[in-house]
Structures are given as C-alpha cells and as structure tokens.
Amino acid sequence: MVRISQEKVNTIKSNILSHLFEIFPRALFTAEIAKSEARDEEFTKSIMFDLKGKGLVILIKQNKKGIKYLKRMRWRLTNKAYNAYKQHQG
C-alpha cells in the first residue's frame, strides 16, 4: 500500500469539505465522496471519521423515511463548519 503524505491528506480533506460546502445541505454517501476524489472508499471513510471527530461533518445513519442504513453512510457539513466556510468566502 502506498503511503500518502500528510500534506496530500490535508488537501483531500480540504477538497471534501469544499465539495460538501457547495452542495449544502445535501448529504453524500461515502461512495459518492470517494468517486469525486478518485479515492478508495475505505480511505475516504477513514478521512470522514477524522473530520467527524473534529466536528466538521455529521454522519447521517438513516434515510428520509427514518429507516436506518445497514451498510451505507451519508455525510453532511455541520452548520458550524458551513457558517465558518461561508464567512471565509464572503
């Protein structure tokens, strides 16, 4: 397995957050995020959990009808992170 530098990981995280900001308040599945970043789903999932730990993204565990996902995960930017990005943009 190829090691990725911390600088590249930070760039990937930044790209993911930027993409989630653009589509806010929509949520994306891990597979959709991985596809947009051309990365492996497991690698993307580990990045998403890291961002969740920092309070930047929210894990959505159920669909709009309230049915819990068994294997899929959807992610959305937190309101706090969205407001921070919005202030930075404007």
C-alpha positions as CSV (number, residue, x, y, z in Angstrom):
1,M,0.0,0.0,0.0
2,V,1.3,3.4,-0.9
3,R,1.8,5.9,1.9
4,I,0.3,9.4,1.3
5,S,1.9,12.4,2.8
6,Q,0.1,14.4,5.4
7,E,0.1,17.4,3.1
8,K,-1.8,15.4,0.5
9,V,-4.3,14.0,3.1
10,N,-4.9,17.6,4.2
11,T,-5.5,18.6,0.6
12,I,-8.0,15.8,0.2
13,K,-9.8,16.8,3.4
14,S,-10.0,20.3,2.2
15,N,-11.4,19.2,-1.2
16,I,-14.0,17.1,0.5
17,L,-15.1,19.9,2.8
18,S,-15.3,22.3,-0.1
19,H,-17.4,19.9,-2.1
20,L,-19.8,19.4,0.9
21,F,-20.0,23.2,1.3
22,E,-21.0,23.6,-2.4
23,I,-23.9,21.1,-2.1
24,F,-25.0,22.0,1.5
25,P,-27.5,21.0,3.0
26,R,-27.5,17.8,0.8
27,A,-25.7,14.8,2.2
28,L,-23.5,12.4,0.2
29,F,-22.7,8.8,0.6
30,T,-19.1,7.7,1.3
31,A,-19.0,6.1,-2.2
32,E,-20.0,9.4,-3.9
33,I,-17.4,11.3,-2.0
34,A,-14.7,8.7,-2.9
35,K,-15.7,8.8,-6.5
36,S,-15.5,12.7,-6.6
37,E,-12.0,12.5,-5.1
38,A,-10.9,9.4,-7.1
39,R,-10.0,7.6,-3.9
40,D,-10.7,4.2,-2.3
41,E,-13.9,4.0,-0.2
42,E,-12.1,2.7,2.9
43,F,-9.6,5.5,2.8
44,T,-12.4,8.1,2.3
45,K,-14.3,6.6,5.2
46,S,-11.3,7.0,7.5
47,I,-10.9,10.6,6.4
48,M,-14.6,11.2,7.0
49,F,-14.4,9.8,10.6
50,D,-11.4,12.0,11.2
51,L,-13.4,15.0,10.0
52,K,-16.3,13.9,12.2
53,G,-14.0,13.8,15.2
54,K,-13.1,17.4,14.6
55,G,-16.7,18.4,14.4
56,L,-16.7,19.3,10.7
57,V,-19.1,16.7,9.3
58,I,-22.1,14.8,10.6
59,L,-22.8,11.1,9.9
60,I,-26.4,10.5,8.9
61,K,-27.4,7.0,9.7
62,Q,-31.0,6.9,8.3
63,N,-32.9,7.8,5.2
64,K,-35.6,10.5,4.9
65,K,-38.3,7.9,5.9
66,G,-36.4,7.1,9.2
67,I,-35.1,3.7,8.1
68,K,-31.6,3.0,9.3
69,Y,-28.9,2.3,6.8
70,L,-27.3,-1.1,7.3
71,K,-24.0,-0.6,5.4
72,R,-24.1,2.8,3.9
73,M,-23.1,6.1,5.4
74,R,-24.1,9.6,4.4
75,W,-22.2,12.7,5.3
76,R,-23.1,16.4,5.6
77,L,-21.2,19.5,6.7
78,T,-22.1,20.7,10.2
79,N,-23.9,24.0,10.5
80,K,-20.9,25.4,12.4
81,A,-18.5,24.4,9.6
82,Y,-20.9,25.7,6.9
83,N,-21.1,29.1,8.6
84,A,-17.3,29.3,9.0
85,Y,-16.8,28.5,5.3
86,K,-19.5,31.0,4.4
87,Q,-17.8,33.8,6.3
88,H,-14.4,32.8,4.8
89,Q,-16.0,33.0,1.3
90,G,-17.7,36.4,1.7
